[in-house]
């Protein structure tokens, strides 16, 4: 219906239509409409919302709201609608806590990362306490540097780099999802250098011989330590070795999802089998190297778990070894893996076979196309390693006879 100037008189004479409500547009205030129904006359204002769609909103009934005040109210509502269109409300920035939780759910938990527990611990116990309620975009490089400085002073450079790695992952993950965001992480923020952290320590023959003798006094831990050297496998794999994993002298190493490579199937030499077979079975414990008491690993009320008391026993091992080698350089159990690898090279084992024993990934074309299992070759490598270790711990006697020089008469 064409717009016309509405007045109090014209509005009072409008009658309802038998066909339903009729809208009468005001020629003075273009957005003002009077909707005449069967029993009422209602003022409405027509406008576009922030999405560009036409909407109407009731502002009152006539005659309670007369024509003059209806126009004033319509103008104000129209102005507010225009303001919302021209300056739409800005949604609040997501907090650091919200972005971090999204990263944990979509990138850590969903992918089943083995480091998920450690990453979540860093986020909840450090990062959320520092930045949790702040808008994510407000966390800048200076804020991160100050946090890393404090962690380095309190817990060391390695701990600071661990936190930095998690922040970097979260920032890059969010950057890939939001084109307006740019990560504040820059090169040079690490507190250590990978080349400097890379360990080079291997045990000398004297240290191996001394360690072997000391292990005889340390029960389960001593047997486990010897097995670490003879198999070159990671500590977790050896400590959780089960009786059911060994059949006819072949150890099938259990592999978890997304876990680093292992030796897969290793034919154990006699020296290693003798150590394992000497371990007693404890109350139906499935592990070759059991914990010292019930619930050590698997929780209260459970069967004996696998051995886990490494710190105290390693200190005891060092103390015994220093009785023979007072100035012995510090070493960790993982150094036995590097020592065993070096001994295999010394025993003449080819490098690619030694790497397969350790479970390292073979890179390049060979790793892609050579799918042979190398079971016999790896068995031979461990046999040569055990033979060399046996010679080190039981060196052959010196067969050279010294002849005294005699003067001729």
Long-range contacts (C-beta under 8 A, 24 or more apart in sequence): 1-25, 3-27, 3-30, 6-32, 6-34, 6-67, 7-67, 8-63, 8-66, 8-67, 11-41, 11-62, 11-63, 11-67, 12-63, 14-41, 26-67, 26-71, 26-74, 28-71, 29-70, 29-71, 29-74, 29-75, 31-74, 31-77, 31-78, 32-70, 32-71, 32-74, 34-62, 34-70, 43-70, 43-73, 43-74, 45-73, 45-74, 45-77, 45-78, 47-77, 47-78, 47-81, 47-82, 48-81, 48-85, 49-81, 49-84, 49-85, 50-84, 50-85, 50-88, 92-135, 93-135, 93-136, 93-137, 93-138, 94-135, 94-136, 95-132, 95-133, 95-134, 95-135, 95-136, 96-127, 96-128, 96-131, 96-132, 96-133, 96-134, 96-135, 96-136, 96-139, 97-128, 97-131, 97-132, 97-133, 98-136, 99-136, 99-170, 99-174, 100-127, 100-128, 100-132, 100-170, 103-169, 103-170, 103-173, 103-174, 107-169, 107-173, 111-258, 112-257, 112-258, 113-258, 114-256, 114-257, 114-258, 114-259, 118-162, 119-166, 119-169, 122-162, 122-163, 122-166, 123-166, 123-170, 126-151, 126-163, 127-163, 127-166, 127-167, 127-170, 136-174, 136-181, 137-181, 139-184, 140-184, 141-184, 141-185, 141-186, 141-189, 144-184, 144-185, 144-189, 145-189, 148-189, 148-191, 152-191, 157-191, 157-192, 158-191, 158-192, 158-197, 160-191, 161-190, 161-191, 161-192, 164-189, 164-190, 164-191, 199-332, 199-334, 199-335, 199-338, 200-338, 201-329, 201-331, 201-332, 201-335, 201-338, 202-335, 202-338, 202-339, 202-342, 203-331, 203-335, 203-336, 203-339, 205-392, 206-325, 207-321, 207-325, 207-328, 207-331, 208-339, 208-389, 208-392, 208-393, 209-392, 209-393, 209-395, 210-321, 210-324, 210-325, 211-317, 211-321, 212-389, 212-393, 213-393, 214-317, 214-320, 214-321, 215-317, 217-320, 218-313, 218-316, 218-317, 218-320, 220-279, 220-289, 220-290, 220-292, 220-307, 221-307, 221-309, 221-310, 221-313, 221-314, 221-316, 221-317, 222-317, 223-275, 223-276, 223-278, 223-279, 223-289, 224-289, 224-307, 225-317, 225-333, 225-336, 226-275, 227-272, 227-275, 227-276, 227-289, 228-333, 228-336, 228-337, 228-340, 229-336, 229-339, 229-340, 229-389, 230-268, 230-269, 230-271, 230-272, 230-275, 230-340, 230-382, 230-385, 230-386, 230-389, 231-263, 231-266, 231-268, 231-272, 231-340, 231-382, 232-263, 232-336, 232-337, 232-340, 232-341, 232-344, 232-357, 232-358, 232-385, 233-262, 233-263, 233-266, 233-337, 233-358, 233-359, 234-260, 234-262, 234-334, 234-337, 235-310, 235-333, 235-334, 237-262, 238-289, 239-287, 239-289, 239-306, 239-307, 239-308, 240-287, 240-306, 241-276, 241-287, 241-288, 241-289, 241-306, 242-286, 242-287, 242-288, 243-281, 243-286, 243-287, 243-288, 244-286, 246-276, 246-288, 249-273, 253-359, 260-359, 261-358, 261-359, 261-360, 261-361, 262-359, 263-356, 263-357, 263-358, 263-359, 263-378, 264-359, 264-373, 265-373, 265-375, 265-378, 266-357, 266-378, 266-379, 266-382, 267-375, 267-376, 267-378, 267-379, 267-382, 268-382, 269-379, 269-382, 269-383, 269-385, 269-386, 269-387, 270-386, 271-386, 271-389, 271-390, 272-382, 272-386, 340-385, 343-385, 343-388, 343-389, 344-381, 344-384, 344-385, 346-388, 347-384, 347-385, 347-387, 347-388, 348-384, 349-380, 349-381, 349-384, 349-385, 353-377, 353-378, 353-380, 353-381, 354-381, 357-381, 357-382
